[in-house]
């Protein structure tokens, strides 16, 4: 039973990292290192940065 829980937790962890990586690339942040999305504390800090930063795609429109 523990093995199944670990497999499910790893799948959720990888899926969330991949999803956040896609969000960053679509928002215009092309130079972000890919490994930081797999570390939970850095993942949260990058999401907070994304929430309050000026997005490059908006800078191009102005």
Backbone as XML, in Angstrom:
<?xml version="1.0"?>
<chain id="A" units="angstrom">
  <residue number="1" name="UNK">
    <atom name="N" x="0.816" y="-1.190" z="0.000"/>
    <atom name="CA" x="0.000" y="0.000" z="0.000"/>
    <atom name="C" x="0.864" y="1.259" z="0.000"/>
  </residue>
  <residue number="2" name="UNK">
    <atom name="N" x="1.974" y="1.211" z="0.703"/>
    <atom name="CA" x="2.867" y="2.361" z="0.765"/>
    <atom name="C" x="3.484" y="2.630" z="-0.605"/>
  </residue>
  <residue number="3" name="UNK">
    <atom name="N" x="3.766" y="1.582" z="-1.345"/>
    <atom name="CA" x="4.368" y="1.734" z="-2.669"/>
    <atom name="C" x="3.416" y="2.480" z="-3.599"/>
  </residue>
  <residue number="4" name="UNK">
    <atom name="N" x="2.143" y="2.156" z="-3.541"/>
    <atom name="CA" x="1.146" y="2.826" z="-4.378"/>
    <atom name="C" x="1.055" y="4.307" z="-4.011"/>
  </residue>
  <residue number="5" name="UNK">
    <atom name="N" x="1.079" y="4.605" z="-2.720"/>
    <atom name="CA" x="1.018" y="6.002" z="-2.284"/>
    <atom name="C" x="2.242" y="6.782" z="-2.739"/>
  </residue>
  <residue number="6" name="UNK">
    <atom name="N" x="3.409" y="6.166" z="-2.684"/>
    <atom name="CA" x="4.629" y="6.835" z="-3.139"/>
    <atom name="C" x="4.575" y="7.080" z="-4.638"/>
  </residue>
  <residue number="7" name="UNK">
    <atom name="N" x="4.091" y="6.121" z="-5.400"/>
    <atom name="CA" x="3.981" y="6.280" z="-6.846"/>
    <atom name="C" x="3.002" y="7.407" z="-7.190"/>
  </residue>
  <residue number="8" name="UNK">
    <atom name="N" x="1.886" y="7.474" z="-6.498"/>
    <atom name="CA" x="0.908" y="8.537" z="-6.736"/>
    <atom name="C" x="1.492" y="9.900" z="-6.355"/>
  </residue>
  <residue number="9" name="UNK">
    <atom name="N" x="2.203" y="9.973" z="-5.242"/>
    <atom name="CA" x="2.814" y="11.239" z="-4.822"/>
    <atom name="C" x="3.860" y="11.703" z="-5.827"/>
  </residue>
  <residue number="10" name="UNK">
    <atom name="N" x="4.663" y="10.782" z="-6.346"/>
    <atom name="CA" x="5.669" y="11.142" z="-7.347"/>
    <atom name="C" x="5.015" y="11.608" z="-8.647"/>
  </residue>
  <residue number="11" name="UNK">
    <atom name="N" x="3.936" y="10.962" z="-9.029"/>
    <atom name="CA" x="3.237" y="11.371" z="-10.253"/>
    <atom name="C" x="2.670" y="12.782" z="-10.113"/>
  </residue>
  <residue number="12" name="UNK">
    <atom name="N" x="2.090" y="13.093" z="-8.979"/>
    <atom name="CA" x="1.565" y="14.439" z="-8.737"/>
    <atom name="C" x="2.698" y="15.454" z="-8.708"/>
  </residue>
  <residue number="13" name="UNK">
    <atom name="N" x="3.821" y="15.086" z="-8.095"/>
    <atom name="CA" x="4.974" y="15.981" z="-8.004"/>
    <atom name="C" x="5.520" y="16.304" z="-9.392"/>
  </residue>
  <residue number="14" name="UNK">
    <atom name="N" x="5.684" y="15.283" z="-10.231"/>
    <atom name="CA" x="6.189" y="15.508" z="-11.584"/>
    <atom name="C" x="5.190" y="16.294" z="-12.436"/>
  </residue>
  <residue number="15" name="UNK">
    <atom name="N" x="3.915" y="15.993" z="-12.297"/>
    <atom name="CA" x="2.901" y="16.695" z="-13.083"/>
    <atom name="C" x="2.832" y="18.175" z="-12.701"/>
  </residue>
  <residue number="16" name="UNK">
    <atom name="N" x="2.935" y="18.485" z="-11.417"/>
    <atom name="CA" x="2.880" y="19.889" z="-11.004"/>
    <atom name="C" x="4.113" y="20.644" z="-11.476"/>
  </residue>
  <residue number="17" name="UNK">
    <atom name="N" x="5.262" y="20.016" z="-11.437"/>
    <atom name="CA" x="6.471" y="20.665" z="-11.939"/>
    <atom name="C" x="6.389" y="20.926" z="-13.427"/>
  </residue>
  <residue number="18" name="UNK">
    <atom name="N" x="5.870" y="19.982" z="-14.161"/>
    <atom name="CA" x="5.730" y="20.156" z="-15.611"/>
    <atom name="C" x="4.700" y="21.244" z="-15.927"/>
  </residue>
  <residue number="19" name="UNK">
    <atom name="N" x="3.624" y="21.294" z="-15.165"/>
    <atom name="CA" x="2.592" y="22.305" z="-15.396"/>
    <atom name="C" x="3.136" y="23.710" z="-15.136"/>
  </residue>
  <residue number="20" name="UNK">
    <atom name="N" x="3.892" y="23.876" z="-14.078"/>
    <atom name="CA" x="4.443" y="25.190" z="-13.773"/>
    <atom name="C" x="5.494" y="25.581" z="-14.809"/>
  </residue>
  <residue number="21" name="UNK">
    <atom name="N" x="6.247" y="24.620" z="-15.298"/>
    <atom name="CA" x="7.208" y="24.890" z="-16.365"/>
    <atom name="C" x="6.495" y="25.403" z="-17.620"/>
  </residue>
  <residue number="22" name="UNK">
    <atom name="N" x="5.358" y="24.809" z="-17.960"/>
    <atom name="CA" x="4.579" y="25.265" z="-19.113"/>
    <atom name="C" x="4.018" y="26.673" z="-18.890"/>
  </residue>
  <residue number="23" name="UNK">
    <atom name="N" x="3.555" y="26.958" z="-17.686"/>
    <atom name="CA" x="3.024" y="28.278" z="-17.378"/>
    <atom name="C" x="4.104" y="29.332" z="-17.570"/>
  </residue>
  <residue number="24" name="UNK">
    <atom name="N" x="5.299" y="29.051" z="-17.072"/>
    <atom name="CA" x="6.394" y="30.009" z="-17.229"/>
    <atom name="C" x="6.759" y="30.221" z="-18.680"/>
  </residue>
  <residue number="25" name="UNK">
    <atom name="N" x="6.793" y="29.161" z="-19.463"/>
    <atom name="CA" x="7.168" y="29.337" z="-20.869"/>
    <atom name="C" x="6.091" y="30.098" z="-21.641"/>
  </residue>
  <residue number="26" name="UNK">
    <atom name="N" x="4.824" y="29.868" z="-21.333"/>
    <atom name="CA" x="3.748" y="30.599" z="-22.019"/>
    <atom name="C" x="3.656" y="32.047" z="-21.558"/>
  </residue>
  <residue number="27" name="UNK">
    <atom name="N" x="4.129" y="32.328" z="-20.343"/>
    <atom name="CA" x="4.112" y="33.699" z="-19.844"/>
    <atom name="C" x="5.262" y="34.521" z="-20.406"/>
  </residue>
  <residue number="28" name="UNK">
    <atom name="N" x="6.220" y="33.865" z="-21.044"/>
    <atom name="CA" x="7.315" y="34.601" z="-21.664"/>
    <atom name="C" x="8.627" y="34.513" z="-20.927"/>
  </residue>
  <residue number="29" name="UNK">
    <atom name="N" x="8.689" y="33.772" z="-19.837"/>
    <atom name="CA" x="9.935" y="33.589" z="-19.103"/>
    <atom name="C" x="10.675" y="32.403" z="-19.706"/>
  </residue>
  <residue number="30" name="UNK">
    <atom name="N" x="11.550" y="32.668" z="-20.661"/>
    <atom name="CA" x="12.217" y="31.595" z="-21.399"/>
    <atom name="C" x="13.493" y="31.105" z="-20.727"/>
  </residue>
  <residue number="31" name="UNK">
    <atom name="N" x="14.135" y="31.927" z="-19.901"/>
    <atom name="CA" x="15.442" y="31.579" z="-19.353"/>
    <atom name="C" x="15.389" y="31.018" z="-17.939"/>
  </residue>
  <residue number="32" name="UNK">
    <atom name="N" x="14.269" y="30.510" z="-17.510"/>
    <atom name="CA" x="14.197" y="29.942" z="-16.167"/>
    <atom name="C" x="14.793" y="28.538" z="-16.176"/>
  </residue>
  <residue number="33" name="UNK">
    <atom name="N" x="15.619" y="28.221" z="-15.182"/>
    <atom name="CA" x="16.196" y="26.882" z="-15.126"/>
    <atom name="C" x="15.120" y="25.837" z="-14.857"/>
  </residue>
  <residue number="34" name="UNK">
    <atom name="N" x="15.193" y="24.720" z="-15.528"/>
    <atom name="CA" x="14.127" y="23.712" z="-15.457"/>
    <atom name="C" x="14.133" y="22.921" z="-14.151"/>
  </residue>
  <residue number="35" name="UNK">
    <atom name="N" x="15.296" y="22.797" z="-13.498"/>
    <atom name="CA" x="15.369" y="21.963" z="-12.303"/>
    <atom name="C" x="14.667" y="22.563" z="-11.095"/>
  </residue>
  <residue number="36" name="UNK">
    <atom name="N" x="14.463" y="23.878" z="-11.053"/>
    <atom name="CA" x="13.882" y="24.494" z="-9.866"/>
    <atom name="C" x="12.411" y="24.150" z="-9.684"/>
  </residue>
  <residue number="37" name="UNK">
    <atom name="N" x="11.755" y="23.712" z="-10.727"/>
    <atom name="CA" x="10.343" y="23.375" z="-10.602"/>
    <atom name="C" x="10.126" y="22.064" z="-9.860"/>
  </residue>
  <residue number="38" name="UNK">
    <atom name="N" x="11.183" y="21.295" z="-9.667"/>
    <atom name="CA" x="11.051" y="20.005" z="-8.986"/>
    <atom name="C" x="11.382" y="20.114" z="-7.501"/>
  </residue>
  <residue number="39" name="UNK">
    <atom name="N" x="11.847" y="21.276" z="-7.034"/>
    <atom name="CA" x="12.155" y="21.488" z="-5.624"/>
    <atom name="C" x="11.005" y="22.279" z="-5.020"/>
  </residue>
  <residue number="40" name="UNK">
    <atom name="N" x="10.271" y="21.703" z="-4.075"/>
    <atom name="CA" x="9.031" y="22.339" z="-3.596"/>
    <atom name="C" x="9.191" y="23.761" z="-3.062"/>
  </residue>
  <residue number="41" name="UNK">
    <atom name="N" x="10.213" y="24.054" z="-2.282"/>
    <atom name="CA" x="10.364" y="25.405" z="-1.726"/>
    <atom name="C" x="10.645" y="26.407" z="-2.837"/>
  </residue>
  <residue number="42" name="UNK">
    <atom name="N" x="11.488" y="26.068" z="-3.778"/>
    <atom name="CA" x="11.755" y="26.968" z="-4.905"/>
    <atom name="C" x="10.539" y="27.082" z="-5.807"/>
  </residue>
  <residue number="43" name="UNK">
    <atom name="N" x="9.804" y="26.011" z="-5.921"/>
    <atom name="CA" x="8.589" y="26.016" z="-6.723"/>
    <atom name="C" x="7.615" y="27.069" z="-6.198"/>
  </residue>
  <residue number="44" name="UNK">
    <atom name="N" x="7.424" y="27.101" z="-4.901"/>
    <atom name="CA" x="6.522" y="28.077" z="-4.290"/>
    <atom name="C" x="7.047" y="29.494" z="-4.475"/>
  </residue>
  <residue number="45" name="UNK">
    <atom name="N" x="8.349" y="29.687" z="-4.305"/>
    <atom name="CA" x="8.901" y="31.030" z="-4.465"/>
    <atom name="C" x="8.791" y="31.508" z="-5.906"/>
  </residue>
  <residue number="46" name="UNK">
    <atom name="N" x="8.963" y="30.620" z="-6.879"/>
    <atom name="CA" x="8.796" y="31.007" z="-8.281"/>
    <atom name="C" x="7.347" y="31.345" z="-8.593"/>
  </residue>
  <residue number="47" name="UNK">
    <atom name="N" x="6.410" y="30.635" z="-7.992"/>
    <atom name="CA" x="5.006" y="30.973" z="-8.195"/>
    <atom name="C" x="4.673" y="32.346" z="-7.615"/>
  </residue>
  <residue number="48" name="UNK">
    <atom name="N" x="5.224" y="32.659" z="-6.448"/>
    <atom name="CA" x="5.006" y="33.979" z="-5.863"/>
    <atom name="C" x="5.640" y="35.069" z="-6.728"/>
  </residue>
  <residue number="49" name="UNK">
    <atom name="N" x="6.813" y="34.797" z="-7.271"/>
    <atom name="CA" x="7.443" y="35.751" z="-8.179"/>
    <atom name="C" x="6.586" y="35.952" z="-9.421"/>
  </residue>
  <residue number="50" name="UNK">
    <atom name="N" x="6.069" y="34.867" z="-9.959"/>
    <atom name="CA" x="5.233" y="34.942" z="-11.151"/>
    <atom name="C" x="3.965" y="35.745" z="-10.886"/>
  </residue>
  <residue number="51" name="UNK">
    <atom name="N" x="3.439" y="35.636" z="-9.683"/>
    <atom name="CA" x="2.206" y="36.341" z="-9.348"/>
    <atom name="C" x="2.394" y="37.856" z="-9.309"/>
  </residue>
  <residue number="52" name="UNK">
    <atom name="N" x="3.586" y="38.316" z="-8.913"/>
    <atom name="CA" x="3.775" y="39.745" z="-8.712"/>
    <atom name="C" x="4.734" y="40.401" z="-9.702"/>
  </residue>
  <residue number="53" name="UNK">
    <atom name="N" x="5.316" y="39.654" z="-10.613"/>
    <atom name="CA" x="6.280" y="40.212" z="-11.567"/>
    <atom name="C" x="5.562" y="40.809" z="-12.774"/>
  </residue>
  <residue number="54" name="UNK">
    <atom name="N" x="6.254" y="41.701" z="-13.456"/>
    <atom name="CA" x="5.753" y="42.207" z="-14.732"/>
    <atom name="C" x="6.109" y="41.178" z="-15.789"/>
  </residue>
  <residue number="55" name="UNK">
    <atom name="N" x="5.134" y="40.707" z="-16.509"/>
    <atom name="CA" x="5.348" y="39.627" z="-17.460"/>
    <atom name="C" x="5.980" y="40.154" z="-18.742"/>
  </residue>
  <residue number="56" name="UNK">
    <atom name="N" x="6.940" y="39.432" z="-19.300"/>
    <atom name="CA" x="7.583" y="39.873" z="-20.545"/>
    <atom name="C" x="6.615" y="40.007" z="-21.708"/>
  </residue>
  <residue number="57" name="UNK">
    <atom name="N" x="5.565" y="39.232" z="-21.750"/>
    <atom name="CA" x="4.622" y="39.340" z="-22.852"/>
    <atom name="C" x="3.873" y="40.665" z="-22.797"/>
  </residue>
  <residue number="58" name="UNK">
    <atom name="N" x="3.635" y="41.201" z="-21.601"/>
    <atom name="CA" x="2.990" y="42.495" z="-21.487"/>
    <atom name="C" x="3.956" y="43.628" z="-21.836"/>
  </residue>
  <residue number="59" name="UNK">
    <atom name="N" x="5.236" y="43.445" z="-21.580"/>
    <atom name="CA" x="6.221" y="44.465" z="-21.901"/>
    <atom name="C" x="6.325" y="44.657" z="-23.406"/>
  </residue>
  <residue number="60" name="UNK">
    <atom name="N" x="6.156" y="43.588" z="-24.167"/>
    <atom name="CA" x="6.253" y="43.677" z="-25.616"/>
    <atom name="C" x="5.078" y="44.427" z="-26.227"/>
  </residue>
  <residue number="61" name="UNK">
    <atom name="N" x="3.906" y="44.359" z="-25.610"/>
    <atom name="CA" x="2.715" y="45.008" z="-26.152"/>
    <atom name="C" x="2.727" y="46.509" z="-25.956"/>
  </residue>
  <residue number="62" name="UNK">
    <atom name="N" x="3.427" y="46.986" z="-24.946"/>
    <atom name="CA" x="3.421" y="48.422" z="-24.659"/>
    <atom name="C" x="4.258" y="49.210" z="-25.604"/>
  </residue>
</chain>
